[in-house]
Amino acid sequence: MRYLLAAAFAVVFAQAAVAGPDEAENAVTNILFDEKMDNVSYSFRGDGFVDILFGVAVPEDEYIRIVEIIREHPDVPGVLAGRGKGNYCSVP
């Protein structure tokens, strides 16, 4: 019985440590703000995965660098990134 109880507690605590969509959204929003990147359009799936498109004016190296930062964040379970056909903000 003690083993069953210990296993149940382990499952409950393990589930609490898994990040959800709210944590993923906070992480991506903070990364984009810190990187001063507003030429993007993004949405989140129920499992926390982010679908993100970067505007055509975003340089390729900056696009790759920011996607890697997002992918490395522990609260973001996955990223589907691409380049849009236009820009998502006014470009000077």
PDB file of N, CA, C and O in Angstrom, chain B, residues numbered from 101:
ATOM      1  N   MET B 101       0.816  -1.192   0.000  1.00  0.00           N
ATOM      2  CA  MET B 101       0.000   0.000   0.000  1.00  0.00           C
ATOM      3  C   MET B 101       0.863   1.260   0.000  1.00  0.00           C
ATOM      4  O   MET B 101       0.537   2.240  -0.671  1.00  0.00           O
ATOM      5  N   ARG B 102       1.962   1.235   0.751  1.00  0.00           N
ATOM      6  CA  ARG B 102       2.840   2.409   0.785  1.00  0.00           C
ATOM      7  C   ARG B 102       3.421   2.712  -0.584  1.00  0.00           C
ATOM      8  O   ARG B 102       3.589   3.875  -0.951  1.00  0.00           O
ATOM      9  N   TYR B 103       3.730   1.659  -1.344  1.00  0.00           N
ATOM     10  CA  TYR B 103       4.305   1.860  -2.677  1.00  0.00           C
ATOM     11  C   TYR B 103       3.295   2.510  -3.618  1.00  0.00           C
ATOM     12  O   TYR B 103       3.647   3.359  -4.437  1.00  0.00           O
ATOM     13  N   LEU B 104       2.041   2.100  -3.489  1.00  0.00           N
ATOM     14  CA  LEU B 104       0.985   2.676  -4.312  1.00  0.00           C
ATOM     15  C   LEU B 104       0.793   4.147  -3.976  1.00  0.00           C
ATOM     16  O   LEU B 104       0.646   4.976  -4.874  1.00  0.00           O
ATOM     17  N   LEU B 105       0.795   4.469  -2.717  1.00  0.00           N
ATOM     18  CA  LEU B 105       0.644   5.853  -2.272  1.00  0.00           C
ATOM     19  C   LEU B 105       1.831   6.696  -2.736  1.00  0.00           C
ATOM     20  O   LEU B 105       1.635   7.820  -3.196  1.00  0.00           O
ATOM     21  N   ALA B 106       3.034   6.188  -2.627  1.00  0.00           N
ATOM     22  CA  ALA B 106       4.226   6.907  -3.083  1.00  0.00           C
ATOM     23  C   ALA B 106       4.187   7.127  -4.589  1.00  0.00           C
ATOM     24  O   ALA B 106       4.563   8.197  -5.068  1.00  0.00           O
ATOM     25  N   ALA B 107       3.736   6.129  -5.336  1.00  0.00           N
ATOM     26  CA  ALA B 107       3.629   6.268  -6.790  1.00  0.00           C
ATOM     27  C   ALA B 107       2.596   7.323  -7.160  1.00  0.00           C
ATOM     28  O   ALA B 107       2.806   8.101  -8.091  1.00  0.00           O
ATOM     29  N   ALA B 108       1.483   7.354  -6.437  1.00  0.00           N
ATOM     30  CA  ALA B 108       0.442   8.350  -6.709  1.00  0.00           C
ATOM     31  C   ALA B 108       0.968   9.766  -6.455  1.00  0.00           C
ATOM     32  O   ALA B 108       0.715  10.667  -7.256  1.00  0.00           O
ATOM     33  N   PHE B 109       1.683   9.969  -5.369  1.00  0.00           N
ATOM     34  CA  PHE B 109       2.265  11.279  -5.094  1.00  0.00           C
ATOM     35  C   PHE B 109       3.281  11.671  -6.167  1.00  0.00           C
ATOM     36  O   PHE B 109       3.335  12.831  -6.575  1.00  0.00           O
ATOM     37  N   ALA B 110       4.072  10.724  -6.619  1.00  0.00           N
ATOM     38  CA  ALA B 110       5.068  11.003  -7.656  1.00  0.00           C
ATOM     39  C   ALA B 110       4.400  11.456  -8.938  1.00  0.00           C
ATOM     40  O   ALA B 110       4.890  12.376  -9.593  1.00  0.00           O
ATOM     41  N   VAL B 111       3.297  10.835  -9.310  1.00  0.00           N
ATOM     42  CA  VAL B 111       2.573  11.221 -10.529  1.00  0.00           C
ATOM     43  C   VAL B 111       1.991  12.617 -10.385  1.00  0.00           C
ATOM     44  O   VAL B 111       2.087  13.425 -11.309  1.00  0.00           O
ATOM     45  N   VAL B 112       1.393  12.912  -9.246  1.00  0.00           N
ATOM     46  CA  VAL B 112       0.803  14.236  -9.024  1.00  0.00           C
ATOM     47  C   VAL B 112       1.869  15.323  -9.083  1.00  0.00           C
ATOM     48  O   VAL B 112       1.657  16.349  -9.729  1.00  0.00           O
ATOM     49  N   PHE B 113       2.998  15.125  -8.432  1.00  0.00           N
ATOM     50  CA  PHE B 113       4.052  16.135  -8.447  1.00  0.00           C
ATOM     51  C   PHE B 113       4.693  16.265  -9.823  1.00  0.00           C
ATOM     52  O   PHE B 113       5.086  17.365 -10.212  1.00  0.00           O
ATOM     53  N   ALA B 114       4.805  15.188 -10.553  1.00  0.00           N
ATOM     54  CA  ALA B 114       5.378  15.242 -11.895  1.00  0.00           C
ATOM     55  C   ALA B 114       4.471  16.025 -12.830  1.00  0.00           C
ATOM     56  O   ALA B 114       4.962  16.779 -13.670  1.00  0.00           O
ATOM     57  N   GLN B 115       3.157  15.864 -12.704  1.00  0.00           N
ATOM     58  CA  GLN B 115       2.232  16.602 -13.546  1.00  0.00           C
ATOM     59  C   GLN B 115       2.273  18.094 -13.236  1.00  0.00           C
ATOM     60  O   GLN B 115       2.103  18.915 -14.137  1.00  0.00           O
ATOM     61  N   ALA B 116       2.494  18.450 -11.995  1.00  0.00           N
ATOM     62  CA  ALA B 116       2.554  19.861 -11.614  1.00  0.00           C
ATOM     63  C   ALA B 116       3.771  20.547 -12.212  1.00  0.00           C
ATOM     64  O   ALA B 116       3.759  21.761 -12.412  1.00  0.00           O
ATOM     65  N   ALA B 117       4.816  19.789 -12.499  1.00  0.00           N
ATOM     66  CA  ALA B 117       6.041  20.378 -13.023  1.00  0.00           C
ATOM     67  C   ALA B 117       6.001  20.575 -14.534  1.00  0.00           C
ATOM     68  O   ALA B 117       6.875  21.242 -15.088  1.00  0.00           O
ATOM     69  N   VAL B 118       5.002  20.008 -15.214  1.00  0.00           N
ATOM     70  CA  VAL B 118       4.899  20.139 -16.668  1.00  0.00           C
ATOM     71  C   VAL B 118       4.279  21.488 -17.017  1.00  0.00           C
ATOM     72  O   VAL B 118       3.236  21.863 -16.482  1.00  0.00           O
ATOM     73  N   ALA B 119       4.937  22.208 -17.918  1.00  0.00           N
ATOM     74  CA  ALA B 119       4.431  23.512 -18.328  1.00  0.00           C
ATOM     75  C   ALA B 119       3.246  23.344 -19.264  1.00  0.00           C
ATOM     76  O   ALA B 119       3.193  22.394 -20.046  1.00  0.00           O
ATOM     77  N   GLY B 120       2.310  24.255 -19.185  1.00  0.00           N
ATOM     78  CA  GLY B 120       1.137  24.236 -20.046  1.00  0.00           C
ATOM     79  C   GLY B 120       1.140  25.403 -21.007  1.00  0.00           C
ATOM     80  O   GLY B 120       2.149  26.094 -21.146  1.00  0.00           O
ATOM     81  N   PRO B 121       0.012  25.629 -21.675  1.00  0.00           N
ATOM     82  CA  PRO B 121      -0.053  26.693 -22.672  1.00  0.00           C
ATOM     83  C   PRO B 121       0.159  28.095 -22.096  1.00  0.00           C
ATOM     84  O   PRO B 121       0.718  28.961 -22.770  1.00  0.00           O
ATOM     85  N   ASP B 122      -0.279  28.325 -20.859  1.00  0.00           N
ATOM     86  CA  ASP B 122      -0.078  29.658 -20.262  1.00  0.00           C
ATOM     87  C   ASP B 122       1.405  29.949 -20.042  1.00  0.00           C
ATOM     88  O   ASP B 122       1.878  31.056 -20.300  1.00  0.00           O
ATOM     89  N   GLU B 123       2.129  28.938 -19.561  1.00  0.00           N
ATOM     90  CA  GLU B 123       3.564  29.118 -19.342  1.00  0.00           C
ATOM     91  C   GLU B 123       4.301  29.296 -20.671  1.00  0.00           C
ATOM     92  O   GLU B 123       5.238  30.089 -20.767  1.00  0.00           O
ATOM     93  N   ALA B 124       3.874  28.559 -21.684  1.00  0.00           N
ATOM     94  CA  ALA B 124       4.489  28.693 -23.012  1.00  0.00           C
ATOM     95  C   ALA B 124       4.233  30.085 -23.580  1.00  0.00           C
ATOM     96  O   ALA B 124       5.132  30.703 -24.149  1.00  0.00           O
ATOM     97  N   GLU B 125       3.009  30.573 -23.426  1.00  0.00           N
ATOM     98  CA  GLU B 125       2.676  31.907 -23.934  1.00  0.00           C
ATOM     99  C   GLU B 125       3.501  32.985 -23.234  1.00  0.00           C
ATOM    100  O   GLU B 125       4.008  33.905 -23.876  1.00  0.00           O
ATOM    101  N   ASN B 126       3.629  32.863 -21.918  1.00  0.00           N
ATOM    102  CA  ASN B 126       4.448  33.837 -21.179  1.00  0.00           C
ATOM    103  C   ASN B 126       5.900  33.796 -21.642  1.00  0.00           C
ATOM    104  O   ASN B 126       6.532  34.838 -21.814  1.00  0.00           O
ATOM    105  N   ALA B 127       6.420  32.598 -21.841  1.00  0.00           N
ATOM    106  CA  ALA B 127       7.815  32.460 -22.269  1.00  0.00           C
ATOM    107  C   ALA B 127       8.040  33.094 -23.638  1.00  0.00           C
ATOM    108  O   ALA B 127       8.990  33.856 -23.817  1.00  0.00           O
ATOM    109  N   VAL B 128       7.176  32.787 -24.607  1.00  0.00           N
ATOM    110  CA  VAL B 128       7.346  33.324 -25.964  1.00  0.00           C
ATOM    111  C   VAL B 128       7.171  34.832 -25.972  1.00  0.00           C
ATOM    112  O   VAL B 128       7.942  35.543 -26.617  1.00  0.00           O
ATOM    113  N   THR B 129       6.172  35.325 -25.267  1.00  0.00           N
ATOM    114  CA  THR B 129       5.948  36.768 -25.211  1.00  0.00           C
ATOM    115  C   THR B 129       7.160  37.485 -24.627  1.00  0.00           C
ATOM    116  O   THR B 129       7.583  38.516 -25.151  1.00  0.00           O
ATOM    117  N   ASN B 130       7.716  36.948 -23.551  1.00  0.00           N
ATOM    118  CA  ASN B 130       8.895  37.566 -22.936  1.00  0.00           C
ATOM    119  C   ASN B 130      10.112  37.516 -23.857  1.00  0.00           C
ATOM    120  O   ASN B 130      10.868  38.484 -23.942  1.00  0.00           O
ATOM    121  N   ILE B 131      10.301  36.394 -24.543  1.00  0.00           N
ATOM    122  CA  ILE B 131      11.443  36.278 -25.471  1.00  0.00           C
ATOM    123  C   ILE B 131      11.316  37.302 -26.590  1.00  0.00           C
ATOM    124  O   ILE B 131      12.281  37.997 -26.908  1.00  0.00           O
ATOM    125  N   LEU B 132      10.137  37.399 -27.186  1.00  0.00           N
ATOM    126  CA  LEU B 132       9.949  38.346 -28.289  1.00  0.00           C
ATOM    127  C   LEU B 132      10.129  39.789 -27.814  1.00  0.00           C
ATOM    128  O   LEU B 132      10.692  40.615 -28.532  1.00  0.00           O
ATOM    129  N   PHE B 133       9.655  40.088 -26.611  1.00  0.00           N
ATOM    130  CA  PHE B 133       9.844  41.428 -26.060  1.00  0.00           C
ATOM    131  C   PHE B 133      11.318  41.706 -25.810  1.00  0.00           C
ATOM    132  O   PHE B 133      11.825  42.763 -26.187  1.00  0.00           O
ATOM    133  N   ASP B 134      12.011  40.762 -25.175  1.00  0.00           N
ATOM    134  CA  ASP B 134      13.439  40.933 -24.886  1.00  0.00           C
ATOM    135  C   ASP B 134      14.262  41.103 -26.156  1.00  0.00           C
ATOM    136  O   ASP B 134      15.249  41.839 -26.163  1.00  0.00           O
ATOM    137  N   GLU B 135      13.861  40.426 -27.233  1.00  0.00           N
ATOM    138  CA  GLU B 135      14.586  40.502 -28.504  1.00  0.00           C
ATOM    139  C   GLU B 135      14.092  41.643 -29.397  1.00  0.00           C
ATOM    140  O   GLU B 135      14.566  41.818 -30.520  1.00  0.00           O
ATOM    141  N   LYS B 136      13.126  42.420 -28.877  1.00  0.00           N
ATOM    142  CA  LYS B 136      12.548  43.543 -29.619  1.00  0.00           C
ATOM    143  C   LYS B 136      12.013  43.110 -30.987  1.00  0.00           C
ATOM    144  O   LYS B 136      12.194  43.797 -31.992  1.00  0.00           O
ATOM    145  N   MET B 137      11.350  41.951 -30.994  1.00  0.00           N
ATOM    146  CA  MET B 137      10.812  41.384 -32.222  1.00  0.00           C
ATOM    147  C   MET B 137       9.295  41.520 -32.211  1.00  0.00           C
ATOM    148  O   MET B 137       8.608  40.836 -31.452  1.00  0.00           O
ATOM    149  N   ASP B 138       8.779  42.408 -33.057  1.00  0.00           N
ATOM    150  CA  ASP B 138       7.325  42.548 -33.141  1.00  0.00           C
ATOM    151  C   ASP B 138       6.794  42.230 -34.540  1.00  0.00           C
ATOM    152  O   ASP B 138       5.590  42.333 -34.775  1.00  0.00           O
ATOM    153  N   ASN B 139       7.660  41.851 -35.459  1.00  0.00           N
ATOM    154  CA  ASN B 139       7.242  41.511 -36.811  1.00  0.00           C
ATOM    155  C   ASN B 139       6.949  40.007 -36.894  1.00  0.00           C
ATOM    156  O   ASN B 139       7.540  39.279 -37.692  1.00  0.00           O
ATOM    157  N   VAL B 140       6.010  39.572 -36.035  1.00  0.00           N
ATOM    158  CA  VAL B 140       5.636  38.159 -35.957  1.00  0.00           C
ATOM    159  C   VAL B 140       4.129  38.023 -35.771  1.00  0.00           C
ATOM    160  O   VAL B 140       3.453  38.953 -35.332  1.00  0.00           O
ATOM    161  N   SER B 141       3.634  36.873 -36.105  1.00  0.00           N
ATOM    162  CA  SER B 141       2.268  36.480 -35.800  1.00  0.00           C
ATOM    163  C   SER B 141       2.362  35.081 -35.207  1.00  0.00           C
ATOM    164  O   SER B 141       2.999  34.202 -35.787  1.00  0.00           O
ATOM    165  N   TYR B 142       1.735  34.871 -34.061  1.00  0.00           N
ATOM    166  CA  TYR B 142       1.856  33.566 -33.422  1.00  0.00           C
ATOM    167  C   TYR B 142       0.583  33.184 -32.690  1.00  0.00           C
ATOM    168  O   TYR B 142      -0.211  34.039 -32.296  1.00  0.00           O
ATOM    169  N   SER B 143       0.409  31.891 -32.518  1.00  0.00           N
ATOM    170  CA  SER B 143      -0.713  31.353 -31.755  1.00  0.00           C
ATOM    171  C   SER B 143      -0.233  30.097 -31.032  1.00  0.00           C
ATOM    172  O   SER B 143       0.809  29.528 -31.359  1.00  0.00           O
ATOM    173  N   PHE B 144      -1.019  29.686 -30.044  1.00  0.00           N
ATOM    174  CA  PHE B 144      -0.650  28.534 -29.224  1.00  0.00           C
ATOM    175  C   PHE B 144      -1.699  27.453 -29.339  1.00  0.00           C
ATOM    176  O   PHE B 144      -2.898  27.730 -29.373  1.00  0.00           O
ATOM    177  N   ARG B 145      -1.237  26.221 -29.398  1.00  0.00           N
ATOM    178  CA  ARG B 145      -2.126  25.067 -29.371  1.00  0.00           C
ATOM    179  C   ARG B 145      -2.437  24.739 -27.912  1.00  0.00           C
ATOM    180  O   ARG B 145      -1.792  25.258 -27.002  1.00  0.00           O
ATOM    181  N   GLY B 146      -3.402  23.896 -27.702  1.00  0.00           N
ATOM    182  CA  GLY B 146      -3.796  23.512 -26.345  1.00  0.00           C
ATOM    183  C   GLY B 146      -2.701  22.829 -25.558  1.00  0.00           C
ATOM    184  O   GLY B 146      -2.715  22.848 -24.327  1.00  0.00           O
ATOM    185  N   ASP B 147      -1.733  22.214 -26.264  1.00  0.00           N
ATOM    186  CA  ASP B 147      -0.650  21.524 -25.577  1.00  0.00           C
ATOM    187  C   ASP B 147       0.570  22.415 -25.348  1.00  0.00           C
ATOM    188  O   ASP B 147       1.600  21.942 -24.867  1.00  0.00           O
ATOM    189  N   GLY B 148       0.460  23.700 -25.690  1.00  0.00           N
ATOM    190  CA  GLY B 148       1.560  24.632 -25.462  1.00  0.00           C
ATOM    191  C   GLY B 148       2.476  24.842 -26.649  1.00  0.00           C
ATOM    192  O   GLY B 148       3.333  25.726 -26.613  1.00  0.00           O
ATOM    193  N   PHE B 149       2.317  24.044 -27.715  1.00  0.00           N
ATOM    194  CA  PHE B 149       3.135  24.258 -28.917  1.00  0.00           C
ATOM    195  C   PHE B 149       2.798  25.623 -29.502  1.00  0.00           C
ATOM    196  O   PHE B 149       1.643  26.048 -29.469  1.00  0.00           O
ATOM    197  N   VAL B 150       3.794  26.301 -30.033  1.00  0.00           N
ATOM    198  CA  VAL B 150       3.587  27.612 -30.645  1.00  0.00           C
ATOM    199  C   VAL B 150       3.748  27.494 -32.158  1.00  0.00           C
ATOM    200  O   VAL B 150       4.692  26.879 -32.653  1.00  0.00           O
ATOM    201  N   ASP B 151       2.803  28.099 -32.882  1.00  0.00           N
ATOM    202  CA  ASP B 151       2.894  28.274 -34.331  1.00  0.00           C
ATOM    203  C   ASP B 151       3.255  29.737 -34.539  1.00  0.00           C
ATOM    204  O   ASP B 151       2.500  30.619 -34.131  1.00  0.00           O
ATOM    205  N   ILE B 152       4.396  30.010 -35.167  1.00  0.00           N
ATOM    206  CA  ILE B 152       4.879  31.384 -35.293  1.00  0.00           C
ATOM    207  C   ILE B 152       5.356  31.656 -36.713  1.00  0.00           C
ATOM    208  O   ILE B 152       6.074  30.852 -37.308  1.00  0.00           O
ATOM    209  N   LEU B 153       4.941  32.814 -37.247  1.00  0.00           N
ATOM    210  CA  LEU B 153       5.389  33.275 -38.554  1.00  0.00           C
ATOM    211  C   LEU B 153       6.121  34.597 -38.373  1.00  0.00           C
ATOM    212  O   LEU B 153       5.661  35.488 -37.659  1.00  0.00           O
ATOM    213  N   PHE B 154       7.258  34.706 -39.027  1.00  0.00           N
ATOM    214  CA  PHE B 154       8.040  35.935 -39.005  1.00  0.00           C
ATOM    215  C   PHE B 154       7.810  36.685 -40.306  1.00  0.00           C
ATOM    216  O   PHE B 154       7.676  36.076 -41.368  1.00  0.00           O
ATOM    217  N   GLY B 155       7.765  38.016 -40.218  1.00  0.00           N
ATOM    218  CA  GLY B 155       7.594  38.845 -41.403  1.00  0.00           C
ATOM    219  C   GLY B 155       8.777  38.735 -42.354  1.00  0.00           C
ATOM    220  O   GLY B 155       9.878  38.358 -41.954  1.00  0.00           O
ATOM    221  N   VAL B 156       8.535  39.068 -43.621  1.00  0.00           N
ATOM    222  CA  VAL B 156       9.579  38.937 -44.642  1.00  0.00           C
ATOM    223  C   VAL B 156      10.744  39.895 -44.401  1.00  0.00           C
ATOM    224  O   VAL B 156      11.847  39.652 -44.890  1.00  0.00           O
ATOM    225  N   ALA B 157      10.522  40.972 -43.661  1.00  0.00           N
ATOM    226  CA  ALA B 157      11.598  41.930 -43.402  1.00  0.00           C
ATOM    227  C   ALA B 157      12.565  41.468 -42.316  1.00  0.00           C
ATOM    228  O   ALA B 157      13.600  42.101 -42.107  1.00  0.00           O
ATOM    229  N   VAL B 158      12.247  40.378 -41.621  1.00  0.00           N
ATOM    230  CA  VAL B 158      13.125  39.868 -40.568  1.00  0.00           C
ATOM    231  C   VAL B 158      14.299  39.141 -41.235  1.00  0.00           C
ATOM    232  O   VAL B 158      14.083  38.210 -42.011  1.00  0.00           O
ATOM    233  N   PRO B 159      15.523  39.550 -40.944  1.00  0.00           N
ATOM    234  CA  PRO B 159      16.682  38.865 -41.538  1.00  0.00           C
ATOM    235  C   PRO B 159      16.728  37.383 -41.148  1.00  0.00           C
ATOM    236  O   PRO B 159      16.340  37.008 -40.042  1.00  0.00           O
ATOM    237  N   GLU B 160      17.204  36.560 -42.067  1.00  0.00           N
ATOM    238  CA  GLU B 160      17.240  35.104 -41.876  1.00  0.00           C
ATOM    239  C   GLU B 160      17.990  34.700 -40.607  1.00  0.00           C
ATOM    240  O   GLU B 160      17.525  33.832 -39.869  1.00  0.00           O
ATOM    241  N   ASP B 161      19.141  35.317 -40.346  1.00  0.00           N
ATOM    242  CA  ASP B 161      19.923  34.944 -39.159  1.00  0.00           C
ATOM    243  C   ASP B 161      19.198  35.302 -37.864  1.00  0.00           C
ATOM    244  O   ASP B 161      19.303  34.579 -36.873  1.00  0.00           O
ATOM    245  N   GLU B 162      18.462  36.414 -37.869  1.00  0.00           N
ATOM    246  CA  GLU B 162      17.708  36.806 -36.682  1.00  0.00           C
ATOM    247  C   GLU B 162      16.519  35.853 -36.467  1.00  0.00           C
ATOM    248  O   GLU B 162      16.210  35.477 -35.337  1.00  0.00           O
ATOM    249  N   TYR B 163      15.870  35.476 -37.556  1.00  0.00           N
ATOM    250  CA  TYR B 163      14.768  34.515 -37.504  1.00  0.00           C
ATOM    251  C   TYR B 163      15.248  33.194 -36.887  1.00  0.00           C
ATOM    252  O   TYR B 163      14.604  32.665 -35.981  1.00  0.00           O
ATOM    253  N   ILE B 164      16.347  32.676 -37.362  1.00  0.00           N
ATOM    254  CA  ILE B 164      16.885  31.406 -36.864  1.00  0.00           C
ATOM    255  C   ILE B 164      17.292  31.524 -35.397  1.00  0.00           C
ATOM    256  O   ILE B 164      17.019  30.625 -34.601  1.00  0.00           O
ATOM    257  N   ARG B 165      17.943  32.626 -35.041  1.00  0.00           N
ATOM    258  CA  ARG B 165      18.406  32.826 -33.667  1.00  0.00           C
ATOM    259  C   ARG B 165      17.231  32.856 -32.687  1.00  0.00           C
ATOM    260  O   ARG B 165      17.294  32.230 -31.629  1.00  0.00           O
ATOM    261  N   ILE B 166      16.168  33.571 -33.026  1.00  0.00           N
ATOM    262  CA  ILE B 166      15.025  33.691 -32.126  1.00  0.00           C
ATOM    263  C   ILE B 166      14.268  32.367 -32.024  1.00  0.00           C
ATOM    264  O   ILE B 166      13.820  31.997 -30.938  1.00  0.00           O
ATOM    265  N   VAL B 167      14.121  31.657 -33.128  1.00  0.00           N
ATOM    266  CA  VAL B 167      13.462  30.353 -33.079  1.00  0.00           C
ATOM    267  C   VAL B 167      14.236  29.406 -32.171  1.00  0.00           C
ATOM    268  O   VAL B 167      13.631  28.651 -31.410  1.00  0.00           O
ATOM    269  N   GLU B 168      15.556  29.434 -32.239  1.00  0.00           N
ATOM    270  CA  GLU B 168      16.371  28.577 -31.371  1.00  0.00           C
ATOM    271  C   GLU B 168      16.205  28.944 -29.906  1.00  0.00           C
ATOM    272  O   GLU B 168      16.155  28.060 -29.051  1.00  0.00           O
ATOM    273  N   ILE B 169      16.118  30.238 -29.602  1.00  0.00           N
ATOM    274  CA  ILE B 169      15.898  30.666 -28.208  1.00  0.00           C
ATOM    275  C   ILE B 169      14.566  30.127 -27.704  1.00  0.00           C
ATOM    276  O   ILE B 169      14.479  29.625 -26.583  1.00  0.00           O
ATOM    277  N   ILE B 170      13.525  30.232 -28.535  1.00  0.00           N
ATOM    278  CA  ILE B 170      12.202  29.732 -28.137  1.00  0.00           C
ATOM    279  C   ILE B 170      12.247  28.217 -27.949  1.00  0.00           C
ATOM    280  O   ILE B 170      11.715  27.695 -26.969  1.00  0.00           O
ATOM    281  N   ARG B 171      12.880  27.515 -28.884  1.00  0.00           N
ATOM    282  CA  ARG B 171      12.944  26.044 -28.790  1.00  0.00           C
ATOM    283  C   ARG B 171      13.686  25.571 -27.550  1.00  0.00           C
ATOM    284  O   ARG B 171      13.373  24.509 -27.011  1.00  0.00           O
ATOM    285  N   GLU B 172      14.661  26.340 -27.093  1.00  0.00           N
ATOM    286  CA  GLU B 172      15.457  25.949 -25.927  1.00  0.00           C
ATOM    287  C   GLU B 172      14.768  26.244 -24.602  1.00  0.00           C
ATOM    288  O   GLU B 172      15.214  25.767 -23.558  1.00  0.00           O
ATOM    289  N   HIS B 173      13.693  27.019 -24.626  1.00  0.00           N
ATOM    290  CA  HIS B 173      13.036  27.387 -23.375  1.00  0.00           C
ATOM    291  C   HIS B 173      12.296  26.178 -22.804  1.00  0.00           C
ATOM    292  O   HIS B 173      11.564  25.506 -23.532  1.00  0.00           O
ATOM    293  N   PRO B 174      12.472  25.895 -21.527  1.00  0.00           N
ATOM    294  CA  PRO B 174      11.865  24.697 -20.930  1.00  0.00           C
ATOM    295  C   PRO B 174      10.332  24.727 -20.870  1.00  0.00           C
ATOM    296  O   PRO B 174       9.712  23.668 -20.760  1.00  0.00           O
ATOM    297  N   ASP B 175       9.710  25.895 -20.939  1.00  0.00           N
ATOM    298  CA  ASP B 175       8.253  25.993 -20.871  1.00  0.00           C
ATOM    299  C   ASP B 175       7.573  25.865 -22.232  1.00  0.00           C
ATOM    300  O   ASP B 175       6.344  25.847 -22.309  1.00  0.00           O
ATOM    301  N   VAL B 176       8.354  25.778 -23.300  1.00  0.00           N
ATOM    302  CA  VAL B 176       7.788  25.668 -24.648  1.00  0.00           C
ATOM    303  C   VAL B 176       8.047  24.248 -25.156  1.00  0.00           C
ATOM    304  O   VAL B 176       9.187  23.896 -25.459  1.00  0.00           O
ATOM    305  N   PRO B 177       6.988  23.431 -25.248  1.00  0.00           N
ATOM    306  CA  PRO B 177       7.189  22.042 -25.653  1.00  0.00           C
ATOM    307  C   PRO B 177       7.524  21.847 -27.126  1.00  0.00           C
ATOM    308  O   PRO B 177       8.052  20.801 -27.500  1.00  0.00           O
ATOM    309  N   GLY B 178       7.229  22.827 -27.963  1.00  0.00           N
ATOM    310  CA  GLY B 178       7.544  22.689 -29.379  1.00  0.00           C
ATOM    311  C   GLY B 178       7.239  23.951 -30.152  1.00  0.00           C
ATOM    312  O   GLY B 178       6.448  24.789 -29.718  1.00  0.00           O
ATOM    313  N   VAL B 179       7.882  24.080 -31.317  1.00  0.00           N
ATOM    314  CA  VAL B 179       7.739  25.267 -32.149  1.00  0.00           C
ATOM    315  C   VAL B 179       7.561  24.843 -33.602  1.00  0.00           C
ATOM    316  O   VAL B 179       8.300  24.000 -34.109  1.00  0.00           O
ATOM    317  N   LEU B 180       6.576  25.437 -34.261  1.00  0.00           N
ATOM    318  CA  LEU B 180       6.432  25.317 -35.706  1.00  0.00           C
ATOM    319  C   LEU B 180       6.609  26.728 -36.238  1.00  0.00           C
ATOM    320  O   LEU B 180       5.730  27.572 -36.066  1.00  0.00           O
ATOM    321  N   ALA B 181       7.734  26.990 -36.882  1.00  0.00           N
ATOM    322  CA  ALA B 181       8.070  28.345 -37.312  1.00  0.00           C
ATOM    323  C   ALA B 181       8.162  28.413 -38.825  1.00  0.00           C
ATOM    324  O   ALA B 181       8.457  27.422 -39.495  1.00  0.00           O
ATOM    325  N   GLY B 182       7.906  29.597 -39.346  1.00  0.00           N
ATOM    326  CA  GLY B 182       8.016  29.815 -40.782  1.00  0.00           C
ATOM    327  C   GLY B 182       8.119  31.286 -41.106  1.00  0.00           C
ATOM    328  O   GLY B 182       8.103  32.145 -40.224  1.00  0.00           O
ATOM    329  N   ARG B 183       8.226  31.557 -42.402  1.00  0.00           N
ATOM    330  CA  ARG B 183       8.291  32.936 -42.887  1.00  0.00           C
ATOM    331  C   ARG B 183       6.973  33.279 -43.564  1.00  0.00           C
ATOM    332  O   ARG B 183       6.473  32.521 -44.396  1.00  0.00           O
ATOM    333  N   GLY B 184       6.421  34.418 -43.201  1.00  0.00           N
ATOM    334  CA  GLY B 184       5.168  34.858 -43.815  1.00  0.00           C
ATOM    335  C   GLY B 184       5.429  35.483 -45.183  1.00  0.00           C
ATOM    336  O   GLY B 184       6.574  35.648 -45.604  1.00  0.00           O
ATOM    337  N   LYS B 185       4.331  35.827 -45.868  1.00  0.00           N
ATOM    338  CA  LYS B 185       4.427  36.450 -47.195  1.00  0.00           C
ATOM    339  C   LYS B 185       4.424  37.971 -47.110  1.00  0.00           C
ATOM    340  O   LYS B 185       4.602  38.657 -48.116  1.00  0.00           O
ATOM    341  N   GLY B 186       4.222  38.486 -45.914  1.00  0.00           N
ATOM    342  CA  GLY B 186       4.205  39.928 -45.693  1.00  0.00           C
ATOM    343  C   GLY B 186       4.798  40.241 -44.341  1.00  0.00           C
ATOM    344  O   GLY B 186       5.435  39.394 -43.716  1.00  0.00           O
ATOM    345  N   ASN B 187       4.584  41.462 -43.894  1.00  0.00           N
ATOM    346  CA  ASN B 187       5.049  41.884 -42.568  1.00  0.00           C
ATOM    347  C   ASN B 187       3.852  42.014 -41.638  1.00  0.00           C
ATOM    348  O   ASN B 187       2.727  42.251 -42.079  1.00  0.00           O
ATOM    349  N   TYR B 188       4.111  41.856 -40.348  1.00  0.00           N
ATOM    350  CA  TYR B 188       3.045  41.879 -39.352  1.00  0.00           C
ATOM    351  C   TYR B 188       3.064  43.152 -38.513  1.00  0.00           C
ATOM    352  O   TYR B 188       2.305  43.282 -37.553  1.00  0.00           O
ATOM    353  N   CYS B 189       3.914  44.067 -38.872  1.00  0.00           N
ATOM    354  CA  CYS B 189       3.951  45.372 -38.234  1.00  0.00           C
ATOM    355  C   CYS B 189       4.476  46.363 -39.274  1.00  0.00           C
ATOM    356  O   CYS B 189       4.943  45.966 -40.342  1.00  0.00           O
ATOM    357  N   SER B 190       4.394  47.636 -38.955  1.00  0.00           N
ATOM    358  CA  SER B 190       4.931  48.622 -39.890  1.00  0.00           C
ATOM    359  C   SER B 190       6.452  48.547 -39.877  1.00  0.00           C
ATOM    360  O   SER B 190       7.079  48.525 -38.818  1.00  0.00           O
ATOM    361  N   VAL B 191       7.025  48.508 -41.055  1.00  0.00           N
ATOM    362  CA  VAL B 191       8.478  48.402 -41.195  1.00  0.00           C
ATOM    363  C   VAL B 191       8.976  49.748 -41.715  1.00  0.00           C
ATOM    364  O   VAL B 191       8.496  50.241 -42.735  1.00  0.00           O
ATOM    365  N   PRO B 192       9.962  50.351 -40.994  1.00  0.00           N
ATOM    366  CA  PRO B 192      10.452  51.673 -41.427  1.00  0.00           C
ATOM    367  C   PRO B 192      11.135  51.635 -42.777  1.00  0.00           C
ATOM    368  O   PRO B 192      11.595  52.667 -43.266  1.00  0.00           O
TER     369      PRO B 192
END
